[in-house]
Each structure stands twice: as C-alpha cells, then as structure tokens.
C-alpha cells in the first residue's frame, strides 16, 4: 500500500467530498479516508495510483477556498 497525506484542508471538508473528488478524477484508493482537522490520509493500491493522485491534486485543486496538497505520507520519527 501507498499511504497519501492530503493537507491544507479547510475544517469544513468532509470524507464524502474527498471520496467524490477521487471518483471525479477516476483515481483508485483502498479503504477509508482518515480525516483529521486540516488533513487526511488514504491508501492507494500501488505507487502508480499514488503518483497519479499527487499529480492531479497537489496545489491544483481547491476545496472550500483552500488549495489542497497531496504527497506520500512519511511515518513520524520516534
């Protein structure tokens, strides 16, 4: 799996909006979106789908007046 970080989200963004966004761009994801305040995570089946999502969305798509940023999720350092 390839986990994506979706950042710079407006507090009003919902999981349903993220699902619709991915569906509108015909991008495949696996499982559920994990939505937190200002950011979310989602899994892609492989690196190819992850890169397609990054290229399609990062800095190009606006939700509730904020341009979202999408990148590979990096685990926190202990």
Beta strands, then each sheet from edge to edge (+ up, - down):
strand 1: 2-7
strand 2: 30-36
strand 3: 39-44
strand 4: 62-63
strand 5: 66-67
strand 6: 69-72
sheet 1: 2+ 3- 1+ 6-
sheet 2: 4+ 5-
end
